[in-house]
Amino acid sequence: MDIFYNTQELSLEKKIALLDDCKAVCFLWWVDKLDCSVSFCRERIEMTYEEIIQKLTNKSHFVVIDRKHWLSDEKKHFEIGFCTMANIEYFLFIHVEDKMICPIIEKYGLSPLKH
């Protein structure tokens, strides 16, 4: 089962700093776009990191998730990112290896959400 981390107390500035730290050590990142006037499927798009970060607001849905192995050969990792929650939605996904995320989790005082 995946473990979600509490990010409620992070300011917008802290969220951007956390994303910057994760991007610096990630093994994969990308941006998806969902425009329901065109399609109900997200599509991967070319967008710079600087451009997607400009779309992060206090209304965005921000996540830090410890992804466990499931249904694929994908290695265990953390997924960090956000969804803009706008008419045209943009999604940032950043994947970071477990061994690289621990200092970041500690730096931002993140703790797992209780179920």
MOSUL-V950075 format. One record per backbone hydrogen bond with DSSP energy under -0.5 kcal/mol. CO is the residue of the C=O (numbers start at 1). NH is the residue of the N-H. E is the energy in kcal/mol with one decimal. If there is no record, write none. Layout:
BEGIN
CO&NH&E / CO&NH&E
END
This chain:
BEGIN
2&4&-0.5 / 3&66&-3.4 / 4&113&-3.3 / 5&7&-0.5 / 7&10&-1.4 / 11&15&-2.4 / 12&16&-2.3 / 13&17&-2.2 / 14&18&-2.7 / 15&19&-2.6 / 16&20&-2.6 / 17&21&-2.5 / 18&22&-2.5 / 19&23&-2.9 / 20&24&-1.8 / 21&25&-0.7 / 22&25&-0.9 / 22&26&-0.7 / 23&26&-0.7 / 28&95&-3.2 / 30&93&-2.5 / 31&45&-2.6 / 32&91&-2.6 / 33&43&-2.3 / 34&36&-0.6 / 34&89&-2.4 / 35&38&-2.3 / 35&39&-2.5 / 43&33&-2.5 / 45&31&-0.6 / 45&47&-0.7 / 48&52&-2.1 / 49&53&-2.4 / 50&54&-1.2 / 52&55&-1.6 / 53&56&-1.3 / 57&60&-1.1 / 60&62&-0.8 / 61&83&-1.8 / 63&81&-2.2 / 64&5&-2.7 / 65&67&-0.9 / 65&79&-3.0 / 66&3&-1.9 / 67&77&-1.2 / 76&98&-0.5 / 77&67&-2.5 / 78&80&-0.5 / 78&96&-2.2 / 79&65&-2.7 / 80&94&-1.9 / 81&63&-2.8 / 82&92&-2.5 / 83&61&-2.5 / 87&89&-0.6 / 89&34&-2.9 / 90&84&-2.2 / 91&32&-2.1 / 92&82&-1.1 / 93&30&-2.0 / 94&80&-2.6 / 95&27&-2.2 / 95&28&-1.1 / 96&78&-3.0 / 97&100&-1.2 / 97&101&-1.1 / 98&101&-0.8 / 98&102&-1.1 / 101&104&-0.6 / 101&105&-2.7 / 102&106&-2.3 / 103&107&-2.5 / 104&108&-1.9 / 105&110&-2.1 / 106&109&-1.0 / 111&6&-2.9
END
